[in-house]
Amino acid sequence: MNNNNNDLFFEDISSSSVPKTKSSLKAATQNYGNGVFKHLDKIIKAISFIVALGILLVFTAIAAVLIMLDKIFAVIAVGVFIVGIILSIISLFLIYATGHLISQNNEIIKLIKRL
């Protein structure tokens, strides 16, 4: 192996030919975060309703299929529907609570920044 110093070189990547801008990496990521996640709490709250509605629709469809198969399954279908209601409400509360916590956290941060 040849260890000549001529083989090693360093390239200056901070060239002065590139114009300097005021935006740094920190500012760029902060602007990105402010743009994308500005309404994250509202998005999560909307998703909670969509997920809860989806769960309710799935369990309603399962209950309807059970009733269509045979009338004997009517009691089971009612039970499946009730379980669907309970699961959709639980998921609604859990996901909505996450969005609400983010919303309260944003309010606290705004109040602290004013001080």
C-alpha positions in Angstrom: 0.0 0.0 0.0 1.5 3.3 -1.0 1.2 6.1 1.6 2.1 9.2 -0.4 0.9 12.5 0.9 0.0 13.4 -2.6 -2.9 11.0 -2.6 -4.6 12.7 0.4 -6.4 16.0 -0.2 -9.2 18.0 1.4 -11.9 19.8 -0.4 -13.2 23.0 1.1 -17.0 22.6 0.9 -17.7 26.0 2.5 -16.8 27.9 -0.7 -17.1 31.7 -0.7 -18.7 31.5 -4.2 -21.9 30.3 -2.6 -23.9 33.3 -1.4 -24.5 33.4 2.3 -28.1 33.4 3.4 -29.7 34.3 6.7 -31.4 30.9 7.0 -29.6 28.3 8.9 -30.4 24.7 9.4 -32.1 25.5 12.7 -34.2 28.2 11.2 -35.1 25.9 8.2 -36.2 23.1 10.4 -38.1 25.4 12.7 -39.9 26.9 9.7 -40.7 23.4 8.4 -42.0 22.4 11.8 -44.1 25.5 12.1 -45.6 24.9 8.7 -46.3 21.2 8.9 -47.2 20.8 12.5 -49.0 24.1 13.1 -52.4 22.6 13.2 -51.4 19.1 14.3 -53.9 19.2 17.2 -56.8 19.9 14.9 -55.7 17.2 12.5 -55.4 14.6 15.3 -58.9 15.6 16.6 -60.4 15.1 13.1 -58.6 11.8 12.7 -60.2 10.6 16.0 -63.7 11.2 14.6 -62.8 9.4 11.3 -61.3 6.4 13.1 -64.3 6.2 15.5 -66.7 6.4 12.6 -64.7 3.7 10.7 -64.8 1.3 13.6 -68.5 1.9 14.1 -69.2 1.2 10.4 -67.1 -2.0 10.4 -68.9 -3.4 13.4 -72.3 -2.3 11.9 -71.5 -4.1 8.7 -70.5 -7.2 10.6 -73.8 -7.1 12.5 -75.7 -6.6 9.3 -74.0 -9.6 7.7 -74.8 -11.7 10.8 -78.5 -10.8 10.5 -78.5 -11.5 6.8 -77.0 -15.0 7.3 -79.6 -16.1 9.7 -82.1 -14.5 12.0 -80.8 -16.7 14.9 -77.7 -14.5 14.9 -79.7 -11.4 15.7 -78.8 -11.4 19.4 -75.1 -11.9 18.5 -75.4 -9.1 16.0 -76.8 -6.7 18.6 -73.9 -7.7 20.9 -71.4 -7.1 18.1 -73.0 -3.7 17.4 -72.7 -2.7 21.1 -69.1 -3.8 21.2 -68.5 -1.7 18.1 -70.0 1.4 19.8 -67.9 0.9 22.9 -64.7 0.4 21.0 -65.4 3.4 18.8 -66.1 5.6 21.8 -62.9 4.4 23.5 -60.8 5.1 20.4 -62.4 8.5 20.0 -61.6 9.5 23.5 -58.0 8.3 23.4 -57.1 9.8 20.0 -59.0 13.1 20.7 -57.3 13.4 24.1 -53.9 13.2 22.4 -54.9 16.1 20.1 -56.3 18.0 23.1 -53.1 17.6 25.0 -51.1 18.9 22.1 -53.5 21.9 21.9 -53.0 22.7 25.6 -49.3 22.3 25.2 -49.2 24.8 22.4 -51.2 27.3 24.5 -48.8 26.9 27.4 -45.8 27.4 25.1 -47.4 30.6 23.7 -48.0 31.9 27.2 -44.4 31.1 28.2 -43.0 32.8 25.1 -44.8 36.0 26.0 -43.0 36.2 29.4 
